[in-house]
Amino acid sequence: MRTRPTTATAAGALTAAVTLLLSGCGGSDSEDSGKDKIAGADTGASTPASPSPSASEDGIDRPEVSLPEGDSLVFAPETTGDAKADAVLKDNAEYLRAIDEAIGKQNPKSEAVAFYSKDSAYLGSVEWISGFVKDGVTVTGTVRYFDRKVNFSKDGSAGLVYCADESKGYTKDVKTGKVNVTEASKDSYVLYNDRLRKNDKGVWQTTKSTSERGSEVCQP
């Protein structure tokens, strides 16, 4: 089974993630300098897209995201009929897909991940992907994200609560191709609570994510 970092993990990983991405840059990340900023970690500047973007129906040039071989993510519901809520669901799904792609490519500095996230969510994702790289494993199997519910706050941000079924999602050794199959258990089910904010490109970026593994809310 697999999961993204909790808020505590992401916060604790802040220094490590910054060190990882600024290694060899020789610059600061202060608001005044405007130089050597981490893509996705700032609060206002837009993040770079992939070198080969794809124009979507909403006119936004989005990075092309491809999952690793043998990896599948299922989202339910994909749409609700409400255009604003559906935009949140779509961009959150692409964020999750981008993370899996980055793991498959063993690339913690994925531009697609930076495109769909920022702040603590982005930094936590960098650390999470780096862990897979360090362990020499990728992801495979099927993870199902279900009961996805969106609510909007007065400040313009969106909250997204959903469950993940990782009972058929596994890790795979990059060199040998061996799949590390684990038995399904209570901990195969995870409750997520994400916060998203729409950037100046019109993309709903995930800014914060908390999780509760083994949550009673998500049990089958």
ABEGO torsion letter per residue (X at the ends): XBBBBBAAAAAAAAAAAAAAAABGAGBBABAAAGBGBBBGABAABBBBBBABBBBBAAGBBBBBBBBBBGBBBBBOBABAGBAAAAAAAAAAAAAAAAAAAAAAAGBAABAAAAAABBEAAAAAAAAAAAAAAAAGBBBBEBBBBBGBBBBBBAAGBBBBBBBBBAAABBBBBAAAGBBBBBBBBAAABBBBBBBBBBBAAGBBBBABBBBBBGBAAABX
